[in-house]
Amino acid sequence: LDEPTAGLDPKERISIRNMIARMAKDKTVLLATHIAGDIECIADRVLLLKKGRIIRNAGPFELMDSISGHVKEIWCTREELEELQKKYRVSNCIQKKNGLSLHVIEKEFEENAEEAEVTLDDVYLYYFEVKEE
């Protein structure tokens, strides 16, 4: 399947993901996507391809564990957001009652930040944007 959820609204993305999960129970399904969240609950193995080469081949949890320590959560205000986006690679920004929660991905952190729960989006950004080969 090549980008099966591209361009779909959230309701249809979930429907397609559920259908793929049902199909994958007793079959091998090859799925190419840039939407890492679409495979978090489906994939047993994830191959990361960069410039035609496999750079990682592992299960989702192994991939997420492999970047432990490189993903932090930083809380900020709207006014601080732009400066933090210049300083770090931000994989996610969620507006919450007490401010903005940022997932930031780097090799090293200058400031004290909380460990964040790693997602496959974080893995993607780490291996394609942060980690040097």
C-alpha positions as CSV (number, residue, x, y, z in Angstrom):
1,L,0.0,0.0,0.0
2,D,1.4,3.4,-1.0
3,E,0.4,6.3,1.2
4,P,-3.1,4.8,1.8
5,T,-4.2,7.5,4.2
6,A,-2.8,10.6,2.4
7,G,-5.3,13.3,1.9
8,L,-8.0,11.7,4.1
9,D,-9.8,13.4,6.9
10,P,-9.3,12.0,10.4
11,K,-12.4,9.8,10.4
12,E,-11.4,8.1,7.1
13,R,-7.8,7.8,8.2
14,I,-8.9,5.8,11.2
15,S,-11.2,3.7,9.1
16,I,-8.5,2.8,6.7
17,R,-6.0,2.1,9.5
18,N,-8.5,-0.2,11.2
19,M,-9.1,-2.0,7.9
20,I,-5.3,-2.5,7.4
21,A,-4.9,-3.8,10.9
22,R,-7.6,-6.4,10.3
23,M,-5.9,-7.4,7.0
24,A,-2.5,-7.6,8.6
25,K,-3.6,-10.2,11.3
26,D,-2.7,-13.2,9.1
27,K,-0.8,-11.6,6.2
28,T,2.2,-9.5,5.5
29,V,1.2,-6.0,4.5
30,L,3.8,-3.7,3.0
31,L,2.9,-0.1,3.7
32,A,4.8,3.0,2.5
33,T,3.9,6.1,4.4
34,H,5.2,9.4,5.7
35,I,2.5,9.4,8.4
36,A,4.3,7.5,11.2
37,G,1.2,7.6,13.4
38,D,-0.7,5.4,10.9
39,I,1.6,2.4,11.6
40,E,2.1,2.7,15.4
41,C,-0.7,0.2,16.2
42,I,-0.3,-1.9,13.1
43,A,3.3,-2.6,12.3
44,D,5.4,-5.5,13.8
45,R,8.5,-4.3,11.8
46,V,9.4,-0.9,10.5
47,L,12.0,-0.3,7.8
48,L,13.3,3.3,7.6
49,L,14.6,4.0,4.1
50,K,16.9,6.9,3.4
51,K,18.1,7.6,-0.1
52,G,17.2,4.0,-1.1
53,R,19.0,2.4,1.8
54,I,17.6,0.7,4.8
55,I,18.9,2.6,7.8
56,R,16.9,0.8,10.5
57,N,14.8,-2.4,10.5
58,A,13.2,-3.0,13.9
59,G,9.9,-3.3,15.8
60,P,8.2,0.0,16.7
61,F,9.1,-0.3,20.4
62,E,12.7,-1.0,19.6
63,L,12.8,2.0,17.4
64,M,11.2,4.2,20.0
65,D,13.6,2.9,22.7
66,S,16.6,3.6,20.4
67,I,16.1,7.3,20.7
68,S,15.3,7.4,24.4
69,G,17.0,10.5,25.9
70,H,16.8,12.4,22.6
71,V,13.1,13.4,22.9
72,K,12.1,15.9,25.6
73,E,8.9,17.8,26.5
74,I,9.3,21.5,27.0
75,W,6.5,23.7,28.2
76,C,6.3,27.2,26.9
77,T,4.0,30.1,26.1
78,R,3.0,31.3,22.6
79,E,5.5,34.1,22.9
80,E,8.4,31.6,23.6
81,L,7.3,29.2,20.8
82,E,9.1,30.8,17.9
83,E,12.5,31.0,19.7
84,L,12.2,27.4,20.7
85,Q,11.4,26.3,17.2
86,K,14.5,28.1,16.0
87,K,16.6,26.3,18.6
88,Y,15.2,22.8,18.5
89,R,13.4,20.4,16.1
90,V,9.9,20.4,17.3
91,S,7.9,17.2,16.3
92,N,4.7,18.2,18.0
93,C,3.1,21.2,19.6
94,I,-0.1,20.7,21.7
95,Q,-2.0,23.5,23.2
96,K,-3.1,22.7,26.8
97,K,-4.7,24.7,29.6
98,N,-1.3,25.5,31.2
99,G,0.6,26.4,28.1
100,L,2.1,24.7,25.0
101,S,3.6,21.3,25.3
102,L,6.4,20.8,22.7
103,H,8.1,17.5,21.8
104,V,11.6,18.4,20.9
105,I,14.2,16.1,19.3
106,E,18.0,16.7,19.6
107,K,21.2,14.8,20.2
108,E,21.8,17.0,23.3
109,F,19.8,19.5,25.3
110,E,21.1,22.7,26.9
111,E,18.2,23.2,29.2
112,N,16.6,21.0,31.7
113,A,13.6,19.3,30.1
114,E,11.3,16.4,31.0
115,E,11.6,13.1,29.2
116,A,8.8,12.7,26.7
117,E,7.0,9.6,25.6
118,V,8.6,8.8,22.2
119,T,6.4,8.4,19.1
120,L,7.2,7.0,15.7
121,D,7.0,10.6,14.4
122,D,9.9,11.4,16.8
123,V,11.8,8.4,15.5
124,Y,11.3,9.5,11.9
125,L,12.6,13.1,12.6
126,Y,15.5,11.8,14.7
127,Y,16.8,9.4,12.0
128,F,16.1,11.7,9.1
129,E,16.8,15.2,10.5
130,V,19.0,14.9,13.6
131,K,21.2,11.8,13.5
132,E,24.2,12.1,11.2
133,E,25.4,9.0,9.5
